[in-house]
Amino acid sequence: MPDPAYLAQLSSAMQAAVREAQGLVDEGELGAPLATVVRHARDLHDILVEELGVGSRSVEDHTGGALATMGERLRALERYLGAH
């Protein structure tokens, strides 16, 4: 199992990136700055999924669905980006 402090740092950074991306959307940003932040958030999400072990029931139990929820928010931001 990965270091819990490392996982917490990844999670915090990913959540901050998603909040920043949403702020850019709220401000009407559709260009490179938004794409960069969304890509960074996706990279962090992918690292977390890999570190925790994809598809593991214990991972789902451990994260309480938070990782899946963040993935859904990221997909929504990526779709938004792709549509504009």
N, CA, C and O atoms as a GROMACS GRO file, in nm:
protein
  336
    1MET      N    1   0.085  -0.119   0.000
    1MET     CA    2   0.000   0.000   0.000
    1MET      C    3   0.088   0.125   0.000
    1MET      O    4   0.185   0.133   0.076
    2PRO      N    5   0.055   0.220  -0.085
    2PRO     CA    6   0.134   0.344  -0.091
    2PRO      C    7   0.126   0.423   0.040
    2PRO      O    8   0.039   0.401   0.123
    3ASP      N    9   0.219   0.513   0.054
    3ASP     CA   10   0.226   0.600   0.170
    3ASP      C   11   0.100   0.686   0.179
    3ASP      O   12   0.070   0.759   0.084
    4PRO      N   13   0.027   0.681   0.289
    4PRO     CA   14  -0.095   0.760   0.302
    4PRO      C   15  -0.072   0.911   0.287
    4PRO      O   16  -0.158   0.982   0.234
    5ALA      N   17   0.042   0.959   0.333
    5ALA     CA   18   0.070   1.102   0.319
    5ALA      C   19   0.085   1.139   0.172
    5ALA      O   20   0.038   1.245   0.129
    6TYR      N   21   0.148   1.053   0.095
    6TYR     CA   22   0.164   1.075  -0.049
    6TYR      C   23   0.027   1.077  -0.117
    6TYR      O   24  -0.001   1.164  -0.199
    7LEU      N   25  -0.058   0.980  -0.081
    7LEU     CA   26  -0.193   0.976  -0.138
    7LEU      C   27  -0.273   1.100  -0.102
    7LEU      O   28  -0.347   1.153  -0.185
    8ALA      N   29  -0.258   1.147   0.020
    8ALA     CA   30  -0.329   1.268   0.063
    8ALA      C   31  -0.282   1.390  -0.016
    8ALA      O   32  -0.363   1.475  -0.054
    9GLN      N   33  -0.152   1.398  -0.041
    9GLN     CA   34  -0.098   1.509  -0.120
    9GLN      C   35  -0.151   1.504  -0.263
    9GLN      O   36  -0.190   1.606  -0.319
   10LEU      N   37  -0.151   1.385  -0.322
   10LEU     CA   38  -0.204   1.370  -0.458
   10LEU      C   39  -0.351   1.411  -0.463
   10LEU      O   40  -0.394   1.483  -0.552
   11SER      N   41  -0.427   1.363  -0.366
   11SER     CA   42  -0.570   1.392  -0.361
   11SER      C   43  -0.595   1.542  -0.346
   11SER      O   44  -0.680   1.598  -0.414
   12SER      N   45  -0.522   1.605  -0.258
   12SER     CA   46  -0.538   1.749  -0.237
   12SER      C   47  -0.503   1.828  -0.362
   12SER      O   48  -0.573   1.922  -0.399
   13ALA      N   49  -0.394   1.788  -0.426
   13ALA     CA   50  -0.352   1.858  -0.549
   13ALA      C   51  -0.455   1.838  -0.659
   13ALA      O   52  -0.485   1.932  -0.734
   14MET      N   53  -0.510   1.717  -0.670
   14MET     CA   54  -0.611   1.691  -0.773
   14MET      C   55  -0.736   1.773  -0.747
   14MET      O   56  -0.792   1.833  -0.839
   15GLN      N   57  -0.780   1.776  -0.623
   15GLN     CA   58  -0.900   1.854  -0.589
   15GLN      C   59  -0.877   2.002  -0.616
   15GLN      O   60  -0.967   2.070  -0.665
   16ALA      N   61  -0.760   2.052  -0.584
   16ALA     CA   62  -0.729   2.193  -0.610
   16ALA      C   63  -0.730   2.221  -0.759
   16ALA      O   64  -0.779   2.326  -0.802
   17ALA      N   65  -0.677   2.128  -0.839
   17ALA     CA   66  -0.675   2.148  -0.984
   17ALA      C   67  -0.817   2.147  -1.041
   17ALA      O   68  -0.848   2.226  -1.131
   18VAL      N   69  -0.902   2.060  -0.990
   18VAL     CA   70  -1.041   2.056  -1.038
   18VAL      C   71  -1.113   2.185  -1.000
   18VAL      O   72  -1.189   2.240  -1.080
   19ARG      N   73  -1.090   2.233  -0.878
   19ARG     CA   74  -1.151   2.361  -0.836
   19ARG      C   75  -1.102   2.476  -0.924
   19ARG      O   76  -1.179   2.563  -0.963
   20GLU      N   77  -0.971   2.476  -0.954
   20GLU     CA   78  -0.915   2.581  -1.040
   20GLU      C   79  -0.977   2.574  -1.179
   20GLU      O   80  -1.012   2.677  -1.236
   21ALA      N   81  -0.990   2.453  -1.232
   21ALA     CA   82  -1.052   2.437  -1.365
   21ALA      C   83  -1.195   2.487  -1.364
   21ALA      O   84  -1.237   2.557  -1.456
   22GLN      N   85  -1.270   2.453  -1.261
   22GLN     CA   86  -1.409   2.499  -1.253
   22GLN      C   87  -1.415   2.651  -1.244
   22GLN      O   88  -1.503   2.713  -1.302
   23GLY      N   89  -1.321   2.709  -1.171
   23GLY     CA   90  -1.314   2.855  -1.163
   23GLY      C   91  -1.288   2.918  -1.298
   23GLY      O   92  -1.347   3.021  -1.332
   24LEU      N   93  -1.200   2.857  -1.376
   24LEU     CA   94  -1.173   2.907  -1.511
   24LEU      C   95  -1.297   2.897  -1.599
   24LEU      O   96  -1.326   2.988  -1.676
   25VAL      N   97  -1.369   2.786  -1.587
   25VAL     CA   98  -1.494   2.771  -1.662
   25VAL      C   99  -1.592   2.879  -1.622
   25VAL      O  100  -1.656   2.942  -1.708
   26ASP      N  101  -1.605   2.901  -1.493
   26ASP     CA  102  -1.698   3.002  -1.443
   26ASP      C  103  -1.663   3.142  -1.494
   26ASP      O  104  -1.751   3.227  -1.511
   27GLU      N  105  -1.533   3.164  -1.520
   27GLU     CA  106  -1.487   3.293  -1.572
   27GLU      C  107  -1.496   3.300  -1.725
   27GLU      O  108  -1.467   3.404  -1.784
   28GLY      N  109  -1.536   3.190  -1.788
   28GLY     CA  110  -1.551   3.188  -1.933
   28GLY      C  111  -1.426   3.148  -2.008
   28GLY      O  112  -1.422   3.160  -2.131
   29GLU      N  113  -1.326   3.099  -1.940
   29GLU     CA  114  -1.201   3.057  -2.005
   29GLU      C  115  -1.224   2.925  -2.079
   29GLU      O  116  -1.273   2.828  -2.021
   30LEU      N  117  -1.188   2.923  -2.206
   30LEU     CA  118  -1.205   2.802  -2.286
   30LEU      C  119  -1.076   2.759  -2.354
   30LEU      O  120  -1.075   2.660  -2.427
   31GLY      N  121  -0.969   2.831  -2.331
   31GLY     CA  122  -0.847   2.806  -2.407
   31GLY      C  123  -0.743   2.723  -2.335
   31GLY      O  124  -0.774   2.639  -2.250
   32ALA      N  125  -0.620   2.750  -2.370
   32ALA     CA  126  -0.505   2.674  -2.323
   32ALA      C  127  -0.493   2.670  -2.170
   32ALA      O  128  -0.460   2.564  -2.116
   33PRO      N  129  -0.520   2.780  -2.098
   33PRO     CA  130  -0.508   2.771  -1.952
   33PRO      C  131  -0.601   2.665  -1.893
   33PRO      O  132  -0.560   2.590  -1.804
   34LEU      N  133  -0.724   2.658  -1.941
   34LEU     CA  134  -0.818   2.558  -1.892
   34LEU      C  135  -0.771   2.418  -1.930
   34LEU      O  136  -0.773   2.327  -1.847
   35ALA      N  137  -0.728   2.401  -2.054
   35ALA     CA  138  -0.682   2.270  -2.099
   35ALA      C  139  -0.564   2.222  -2.016
   35ALA      O  140  -0.555   2.103  -1.984
   36THR      N  141  -0.474   2.311  -1.983
   36THR     CA  142  -0.356   2.275  -1.903
   36THR      C  143  -0.396   2.228  -1.764
   36THR      O  144  -0.345   2.128  -1.715
   37VAL      N  145  -0.487   2.300  -1.700
   37VAL     CA  146  -0.530   2.264  -1.565
   37VAL      C  147  -0.607   2.133  -1.566
   37VAL      O  148  -0.588   2.049  -1.478
   38VAL      N  149  -0.694   2.114  -1.663
   38VAL     CA  150  -0.771   1.989  -1.672
   38VAL      C  151  -0.677   1.872  -1.697
   38VAL      O  152  -0.694   1.765  -1.637
   39ARG      N  153  -0.579   1.889  -1.783
   39ARG     CA  154  -0.482   1.783  -1.811
   39ARG      C  155  -0.404   1.747  -1.685
   39ARG      O  156  -0.378   1.630  -1.658
   40HIS      N  157  -0.365   1.849  -1.608
   40HIS     CA  158  -0.292   1.825  -1.482
   40HIS      C  159  -0.380   1.748  -1.383
   40HIS      O  160  -0.333   1.654  -1.319
   41ALA      N  161  -0.505   1.788  -1.371
   41ALA     CA  162  -0.598   1.718  -1.281
   41ALA      C  163  -0.615   1.574  -1.325
   41ALA      O  164  -0.617   1.483  -1.241
   42ARG      N  165  -0.627   1.551  -1.456
   42ARG     CA  166  -0.642   1.414  -1.508
   42ARG      C  167  -0.518   1.331  -1.476
   42ARG      O  168  -0.530   1.215  -1.435
   43ASP      N  169  -0.400   1.390  -1.494
   43ASP     CA  170  -0.276   1.317  -1.462
   43ASP      C  171  -0.273   1.276  -1.316
   43ASP      O  172  -0.237   1.162  -1.284
   44LEU      N  173  -0.311   1.368  -1.228
   44LEU     CA  174  -0.312   1.337  -1.084
   44LEU      C  175  -0.415   1.229  -1.053
   44LEU      O  176  -0.389   1.139  -0.973
   45HIS      N  177  -0.532   1.237  -1.114
   45HIS     CA  178  -0.636   1.136  -1.094
   45HIS      C  179  -0.585   0.999  -1.139
   45HIS      O  180  -0.604   0.900  -1.069
   46ASP      N  181  -0.521   0.994  -1.255
   46ASP     CA  182  -0.470   0.868  -1.307
   46ASP      C  183  -0.364   0.808  -1.214
   46ASP      O  184  -0.360   0.687  -1.194
   47ILE      N  185  -0.279   0.893  -1.159
   47ILE     CA  186  -0.178   0.846  -1.064
   47ILE      C  187  -0.245   0.787  -0.940
   47ILE      O  188  -0.206   0.681  -0.892
   48LEU      N  189  -0.345   0.856  -0.889
   48LEU     CA  190  -0.417   0.806  -0.772
   48LEU      C  191  -0.482   0.672  -0.799
   48LEU      O  192  -0.472   0.580  -0.718
   49VAL      N  193  -0.547   0.660  -0.912
   49VAL     CA  194  -0.612   0.534  -0.948
   49VAL      C  195  -0.508   0.422  -0.955
   49VAL      O  196  -0.530   0.312  -0.904
   50GLU      N  197  -0.396   0.452  -1.017
   50GLU     CA  198  -0.289   0.352  -1.028
   50GLU      C  199  -0.233   0.314  -0.891
   50GLU      O  200  -0.213   0.196  -0.862
   51GLU      N  201  -0.208   0.413  -0.809
   51GLU     CA  202  -0.152   0.388  -0.676
   51GLU      C  203  -0.246   0.305  -0.589
   51GLU      O  204  -0.201   0.221  -0.511
   52LEU      N  205  -0.375   0.330  -0.602
   52LEU     CA  206  -0.472   0.261  -0.518
   52LEU      C  207  -0.513   0.125  -0.572
   52LEU      O  208  -0.566   0.043  -0.497
   53GLY      N  209  -0.489   0.101  -0.699
   53GLY     CA  210  -0.525  -0.028  -0.757
   53GLY      C  211  -0.664  -0.024  -0.816
   53GLY      O  212  -0.763  -0.032  -0.745
   54VAL      N  213  -0.670  -0.013  -0.946
   54VAL     CA  214  -0.796   0.001  -1.020
   54VAL      C  215  -0.888  -0.117  -0.992
   54VAL      O  216  -0.845  -0.232  -0.990
   55GLY      N  217  -1.016  -0.087  -0.970
   55GLY     CA  218  -1.118  -0.188  -0.960
   55GLY      C  219  -1.121  -0.265  -0.830
   55GLY      O  220  -1.202  -0.357  -0.815
   56SER      N  221  -1.038  -0.232  -0.738
   56SER     CA  222  -1.036  -0.304  -0.611
   56SER      C  223  -1.151  -0.258  -0.522
   56SER      O  224  -1.168  -0.138  -0.497
   57ARG      N  225  -1.229  -0.352  -0.475
   57ARG     CA  226  -1.341  -0.317  -0.387
   57ARG      C  227  -1.291  -0.244  -0.262
   57ARG      O  228  -1.355  -0.150  -0.215
   58SER      N  229  -1.177  -0.285  -0.210
   58SER     CA  230  -1.124  -0.218  -0.091
   58SER      C  231  -1.088  -0.074  -0.121
   58SER      O  232  -1.098   0.013  -0.033
   59VAL      N  233  -1.045  -0.047  -0.244
   59VAL     CA  234  -1.015   0.092  -0.284
   59VAL      C  235  -1.144   0.173  -0.284
   59VAL      O  236  -1.148   0.284  -0.231
   60GLU      N  237  -1.249   0.117  -0.342
   60GLU     CA  238  -1.378   0.187  -0.344
   60GLU      C  239  -1.427   0.212  -0.202
   60GLU      O  240  -1.476   0.320  -0.171
   61ASP      N  241  -1.413   0.111  -0.117
   61ASP     CA  242  -1.452   0.128   0.022
   61ASP      C  243  -1.366   0.235   0.089
   61ASP      O  244  -1.416   0.319   0.164
   62HIS      N  245  -1.236   0.231   0.061
   62HIS     CA  246  -1.141   0.324   0.123
   62HIS      C  247  -1.169   0.469   0.083
   62HIS      O  248  -1.161   0.560   0.166
   63THR      N  249  -1.200   0.490  -0.044
   63THR     CA  250  -1.219   0.627  -0.090
   63THR      C  251  -1.362   0.676  -0.075
   63THR      O  252  -1.390   0.794  -0.095
   64GLY      N  253  -1.452   0.586  -0.039
   64GLY     CA  254  -1.591   0.626  -0.021
   64GLY      C  255  -1.654   0.683  -0.147
   64GLY      O  256  -1.747   0.763  -0.140
   65GLY      N  257  -1.605   0.641  -0.261
   65GLY     CA  258  -1.659   0.690  -0.388
   65GLY      C  259  -1.605   0.825  -0.429
   65GLY      O  260  -1.640   0.875  -0.536
   66ALA      N  261  -1.521   0.885  -0.347
   66ALA     CA  262  -1.470   1.019  -0.378
   66ALA      C  263  -1.387   1.019  -0.506
   66ALA      O  264  -1.396   1.113  -0.586
   67LEU      N  265  -1.307   0.914  -0.526
   67LEU     CA  266  -1.224   0.908  -0.646
   67LEU      C  267  -1.310   0.896  -0.771
   67LEU      O  268  -1.281   0.957  -0.873
   68ALA      N  269  -1.416   0.817  -0.763
   68ALA     CA  270  -1.508   0.804  -0.876
   68ALA      C  271  -1.578   0.936  -0.904
   68ALA      O  272  -1.595   0.974  -1.020
   69THR      N  273  -1.618   1.006  -0.800
   69THR     CA  274  -1.684   1.136  -0.816
   69THR      C  275  -1.590   1.236  -0.882
   69THR      O  276  -1.631   1.311  -0.970
   70MET      N  277  -1.464   1.238  -0.839
   70MET     CA  278  -1.368   1.330  -0.900
   70MET      C  279  -1.345   1.292  -1.046
   70MET      O  280  -1.329   1.380  -1.131
   71GLY      N  281  -1.343   1.163  -1.077
   71GLY     CA  282  -1.330   1.120  -1.215
   71GLY      C  283  -1.446   1.168  -1.300
   71GLY      O  284  -1.426   1.209  -1.415
   72GLU      N  285  -1.566   1.163  -1.245
   72GLU     CA  286  -1.684   1.211  -1.317
   72GLU      C  287  -1.676   1.361  -1.341
   72GLU      O  288  -1.710   1.409  -1.449
   73ARG      N  289  -1.632   1.436  -1.241
   73ARG     CA  290  -1.616   1.581  -1.258
   73ARG      C  291  -1.512   1.612  -1.366
   73ARG      O  292  -1.531   1.702  -1.447
   74LEU      N  293  -1.404   1.536  -1.367
   74LEU     CA  294  -1.302   1.555  -1.469
   74LEU      C  295  -1.357   1.525  -1.608
   74LEU      O  296  -1.332   1.601  -1.702
   75ARG      N  297  -1.431   1.415  -1.622
   75ARG     CA  298  -1.489   1.382  -1.752
   75ARG      C  299  -1.582   1.492  -1.799
   75ARG      O  300  -1.585   1.524  -1.918
   76ALA      N  301  -1.659   1.551  -1.708
   76ALA     CA  302  -1.748   1.661  -1.744
   76ALA      C  303  -1.667   1.782  -1.794
   76ALA      O  304  -1.705   1.845  -1.893
   77LEU      N  305  -1.558   1.813  -1.726
   77LEU     CA  306  -1.473   1.924  -1.769
   77LEU      C  307  -1.408   1.894  -1.904
   77LEU      O  308  -1.397   1.982  -1.989
   78GLU      N  309  -1.366   1.769  -1.923
   78GLU     CA  310  -1.306   1.732  -2.051
   78GLU      C  311  -1.408   1.740  -2.164
   78GLU      O  312  -1.375   1.784  -2.274
   79ARG      N  313  -1.531   1.697  -2.139
   79ARG     CA  314  -1.636   1.709  -2.241
   79ARG      C  315  -1.663   1.856  -2.271
   79ARG      O  316  -1.678   1.894  -2.388
   80TYR      N  317  -1.668   1.939  -2.169
   80TYR     CA  318  -1.690   2.083  -2.187
   80TYR      C  319  -1.581   2.140  -2.275
   80TYR      O  320  -1.609   2.215  -2.369
   81LEU      N  321  -1.457   2.105  -2.244
   81LEU     CA  322  -1.344   2.152  -2.322
   81LEU      C  323  -1.355   2.107  -2.468
   81LEU      O  324  -1.330   2.185  -2.560
   82GLY      N  325  -1.392   1.981  -2.487
   82GLY     CA  326  -1.403   1.927  -2.621
   82GLY      C  327  -1.514   1.990  -2.702
   82GLY      O  328  -1.508   1.993  -2.825
   83ALA      N  329  -1.616   2.039  -2.634
   83ALA     CA  330  -1.731   2.099  -2.703
   83ALA      C  331  -1.704   2.244  -2.742
   83ALA      O  332  -1.779   2.301  -2.821
   84HIS      N  333  -1.600   2.302  -2.688
   84HIS     CA  334  -1.574   2.445  -2.716
   84HIS      C  335  -1.444   2.463  -2.786
   84HIS      O  336  -1.406   2.576  -2.817
   0.00000   0.00000   0.00000
